[in-house]
Amino acid sequence: MIRVLFICLGNICRSPMAEAVFREEVRKRGLAKKIDVDSAGTASYHVGEPPHKGTQAKLREYGITTDGMTARQLWASDFDNFDYLVAMDASNVTNIEQALRKTDAKIFRFLDLTVHQKDVPDPYYTGDFQETYDLVVDGCEALLAKIMHDHPHLLA
């Protein structure tokens, strides 16, 4: 099983949006038993809370659910338990590396896989959940392509 962890600051906007979008894409492709998806935050501000109402509303527009999702903080064990630690912005990459005391290729900025090559803006501050959603969709497509390239046995 390939395990993917999306990470942002508080785990209520960007990373749960990416988790939900990626989980739906994995499900549609029949890979739910081969790819596990989760999300976390580098800070503990919102532990136990559901995704932000703006994230929930945007995902509902596209028929994607956040049922059962609650914010959690990044754990030291996540480094060993996940194959991909996908940060929503450069600051998150730094926070992850400091928290886990590790620098590794499995920790990377989400949009570095795309033509955008920038940070996913935080709609908690910008209020623009559509922009975040559009970037997350592009990132999820690129990440799934990377996983399929890295693990061709998933196609079998």
N, C-alpha and C positions, 0 to 999 in steps of 0.2 A: 504494500500500500504506500502510495506517495502522499505525504502530508504537507499542506500549505497553511501558513499562518500569515494573515494580513495584520499589519501593525500601524496604528496612528497614536496620537497623544492620549485621548480619553476613551477611545473605543466606543463612541456613540454615533459618529457621523461617517467618516471615510472608510475605516477598516470594516465595520459591519456591512456597509454598502457593498464593498468589494467581496466580502465573504458571501453575501446573499446572491450577488450577480454571478460570481464564480461557481457557487454551489448549483445554481440553476443551469448554467451552461454545462457543467459536468453531468448533471442529471439528464439533460436533453441528449447528450452524446452517449448515454449508457455507461458512464465511467464512475458512477457513484460508489461502486464497490472497490474501485481502484484508486480513487483520489479522495482524501479526507480534507476538509476545509474548516478553518477556525479563524478567529480574530482576537486581538488583544490591544491593550493600550500601554504606553510606557509610563503613564501616570495613573494614580488610583482615584482620580476625581469622581468617576462615575461607576465604580465597581458595583455590580448587581442591578444596574439600571438597564432598561430596554434601549434600543437604538433611538436616537433623536427623532422627534415627531416629523421633522422635515425629511429625514432619511426614510422613515417608514412611508410617508406620503408619496415620495418620489418613486420608491420601489413598487408601491401599490399601483401606480400609473402604468407600470410595465408588467403587472401580474406576478410580481416577485414578493415572496413572503419573508418576514423576519420573525415568524412565530418561534418562541422558545429562546430567542437570542437575548443574552444579557452581557453587559460589559464585564470584562475581567482585565486584570493587570498581567503584563508579561512576567513569566516565571523563569527562573534559571534553567529549569528542566526543558523549557521549550526549545533550546538550542539542540539538545539531543533528540527530542521527540518529533521535530519537524525537518523536512528536507529543504523547504524554501521559507525564509523569513522575509516577507515582502513589506517594506516600509513605504508609507505614503509620501514622505518627503525626506530631504537630506538631514534635517534635524532629528527625525525619527531614527535614521540610520545611526547617527552619532549616539543617541540615547540608548539604542539597542546594544551597540558595541560596548558602551560604558557599563550598562546594567549587567550584561552577560560576561563582560571582561573577555570578549572574543572578537576577532576580526576574521571574517570568513566569506568566501564567495557565495555561500547560501544566504547571506544577508545583503539585500540590495534594494535600491529605490525602484518602486513599481514602474514608473513611466520611463525608466532607462531602457525598458524593453520595447518602447514605441518610438515613433518619429517625434513625439512631443518632447521627450527627454527633459522633463521639468518636474516640479513638485505637484502633487494633487492638492489644489487649494482646499482649505478647510471651510466647509460651508457653515460651520458653527459661527465663524467670524464674517464670511462673505455673504452668507444668505443665499448663495447661488447653488442650489442642489442639482440643477440641471447640468451645469458645467461639470460638476464633480461626477455626476452619473455618466455623462458622455465620455469623460476621461477614464473612468473605471471600466466601462465597457471595452474601450480600446485596449486598456491594460490587461484585462482578463483574456481577451482574444490572443494577445501577444504572449501572455504567461502560459496559456494552454498550449500554444504552438511550441514554446520552449520546453515544456514538460514532455510533450509528445516527441520532440527531438532528443531530449535527454534520456527518455525512457521508451524507446520504440516498442518494447514488449507490451505496452498498454494497448497497442492497436490489435494485438492478437486475441 
